[in-house]
Amino acid sequence: DQSWVSYVGSMMQSAVQQSLRATDVTTESFTGTISYFDMRVIPDPLVHGDLDVSSCFDNAGSSNTNLSTGAVLPDTSPAGSHYVRITDELREDSAGQWQVISSLPAVSYPRAEECRPS
């Protein structure tokens, strides 16, 4: 499925394609709940006209599973890594459609204090 392509700037497409080929994407699924909260949109501080869209991501209520067997995979990640601030930079194209042109590195709790576990 290539429907995501129209939402991503051309310079980001190869990075997204590469991440979609990663083993955890191609061989795993999940069960449970993943929440997004504290969504914010602010003008990008460096590029006039661009917007930074961020939100907290909480996957503490979910478990990764093996895609073919459904078995729950052991979670060896640090507790704070389940609460993450993700931010994408968006730019309006000539047709008026907003496209993701870059993604900032994810920031985990406790550095992302606003993503504190509830």
C-alpha positions as a printed NumPy array, in Angstrom:
array([[  0.   ,   0.   ,   0.   ],
       [  1.549,   3.257,  -1.118],
       [ -1.262,   5.63 ,  -0.045],
       [  1.044,   7.302,   2.491],
       [  3.223,   8.74 ,  -0.311],
       [  0.953,  11.738,  -0.927],
       [  1.357,  12.819,   2.705],
       [  5.151,  12.754,   2.748],
       [  7.511,  15.178,   1.009],
       [  9.768,  13.684,  -1.647],
       [ 12.887,  14.085,   0.508],
       [ 11.258,  12.014,   3.296],
       [  9.933,   9.194,   1.113],
       [ 13.068,   7.043,   1.133],
       [ 13.399,   7.355,   4.934],
       [  9.768,   6.277,   5.393],
       [ 10.188,   3.393,   2.924],
       [ 13.273,   2.249,   4.824],
       [ 11.463,   2.317,   8.179],
       [  8.521,   0.384,   6.697],
       [ 10.987,  -2.363,   5.718],
       [ 12.339,  -2.702,   9.268],
       [ 11.979,  -6.114,  10.886],
       [  9.736,  -4.86 ,  13.704],
       [  7.311,  -3.494,  11.087],
       [  7.322,  -6.502,   8.759],
       [  7.246,  -9.282,  11.384],
       [  5.389,  -7.794,  14.372],
       [  1.966,  -6.504,  15.328],
       [  0.562,  -5.558,  18.719],
       [ -2.319,  -6.176,  21.064],
       [ -3.722,  -3.706,  23.564],
       [ -4.005,   0.067,  23.502],
       [ -1.717,   2.746,  22.084],
       [ -2.641,   6.315,  22.989],
       [ -1.737,   9.657,  21.458],
       [ -2.328,  12.759,  23.577],
       [ -1.142,  16.323,  24.194],
       [ -1.131,  17.109,  20.457],
       [  0.287,  20.523,  19.594],
       [  0.778,  22.504,  16.422],
       [  3.203,  25.428,  16.491],
       [  4.947,  27.501,  13.818],
       [  8.352,  25.999,  13.079],
       [ 10.921,  28.24 ,  14.786],
       [ 13.426,  27.948,  11.923],
       [ 11.383,  27.822,   8.694],
       [  8.728,  30.482,   8.078],
       [  5.421,  28.898,   6.989],
       [  6.224,  25.387,   8.211],
       [  4.398,  23.849,  11.174],
       [  5.671,  21.494,  13.842],
       [  3.074,  18.903,  14.882],
       [  3.873,  16.953,  18.028],
       [  2.115,  14.551,  20.347],
       [  2.822,  12.16 ,  23.158],
       [  2.777,   8.459,  22.322],
       [  1.992,   5.939,  25.069],
       [  2.285,   2.233,  24.271],
       [  2.593,   0.993,  27.875],
       [ -0.868,  -0.603,  27.52 ],
       [  0.147,  -2.709,  24.546],
       [  2.359,  -5.688,  23.829],
       [  4.234,  -6.444,  20.642],
       [  3.322,  -9.76 ,  19.066],
       [  4.806, -12.054,  16.46 ],
       [  2.828, -11.35 ,  13.278],
       [  2.693, -14.973,  12.145],
       [  2.083, -16.718,  15.493],
       [  0.395, -14.012,  17.576],
       [  2.69 , -14.807,  20.499],
       [  3.477, -11.882,  22.803],
       [  7.12 , -10.829,  22.556],
       [  9.137, -10.07 ,  25.707],
       [  9.447,  -6.343,  26.476],
       [ 13.037,  -5.473,  27.351],
       [ 12.768,  -1.708,  26.798],
       [ 13.257,   0.84 ,  29.598],
       [  9.993,   1.999,  31.224],
       [ 10.382,   5.609,  30.011],
       [ 10.563,   4.485,  26.392],
       [  6.824,   3.754,  26.47 ],
       [  6.081,   7.488,  26.828],
       [  7.501,   9.475,  23.943],
       [  7.123,  12.921,  22.353],
       [  7.123,  12.644,  18.546],
       [  7.337,  15.698,  16.277],
       [  6.993,  16.084,  12.515],
       [  7.633,  19.209,  10.457],
       [  4.936,  19.904,   7.869],
       [  4.974,  22.175,   4.81 ],
       [  2.106,  23.158,   2.559],
       [  2.683,  22.149,  -1.079],
       [  1.597,  24.085,  -4.177],
       [ -1.782,  22.284,  -4.159],
       [ -2.467,  23.352,  -0.559],
       [ -1.861,  19.895,   0.926],
       [  0.268,  19.58 ,   4.049],
       [  3.141,  17.108,   3.774],
       [  5.575,  15.76 ,   6.345],
       [  9.009,  16.991,   5.31 ],
       [ 11.025,  15.908,   8.351],
       [ 10.746,  14.088,  11.656],
       [ 12.615,  15.152,  14.743],
       [ 14.214,  12.518,  16.965],
       [ 11.765,  11.067,  19.497],
       [ 12.159,  12.274,  23.085],
       [ 11.295,   9.833,  25.899],
       [  9.975,  10.56 ,  29.361],
       [ 11.376,  11.933,  31.682],
       [ 13.024,  14.378,  29.226],
       [  9.585,  14.787,  27.627],
       [  7.933,  15.74 ,  30.929],
       [  4.573,  16.441,  29.23 ],
       [  4.395,  12.756,  28.279],
       [  4.474,  11.667,  31.931],
       [  2.659,   8.383,  32.636],
       [ -0.773,   8.975,  34.127]])
